[in-house]
């Protein structure tokens, strides 16, 4: 074999290997990061319910796209609406500081809400809004595939469990959802600010979440 023939065969091997890699990449499933980004691009201008008329920003969610734990609140508030990020007001500060103190790092969590847009005056979500927005949260959960969901407050807990039971009954318990995901309801951090007596139970329940995470 001449040097020229060797070089031609070498280039052929390189070309075949490159084509093989390209075929593998085409077949490879998209990463959670790209899936969530694509989802955000698809829904950022959502008009499924009237809340789009009054929102400043759609609040999609934030955190590790491969999180073991998803924390789910009710809906964005004033500051979340302004910045497009979940849980950045007083309740968010309490939640994030409490998670940090308990050793639940940001890399383990993803934070989202039942609604992606703020209801005017922070009123309770209505059935039309919940029906329009809940599929988005379900798709986020499907993409991320967490081991645990921590529902914060009455609305998120009742909606995800399809129950009328209140948070004072549900908190501190464990429920098994589809795909063996564990749901653990806790008080909403905002409730722990307005009702200081609940803060101790809020922290106790977060400790249970932390302990469950350590066993997974």
Helices and strands as residue ranges (DSSP letters): H 3-27, H 32-43, G 50-53, E 62-63, E 69-73, H 78-83, H 90-101, G 106-108, E 109-113, G 120-122, H 127-144, E 148-151, H 154-161, H 167-170, E 175-176, G 178-180, E 182-183, H 189-194, G 196-198, H 199-214
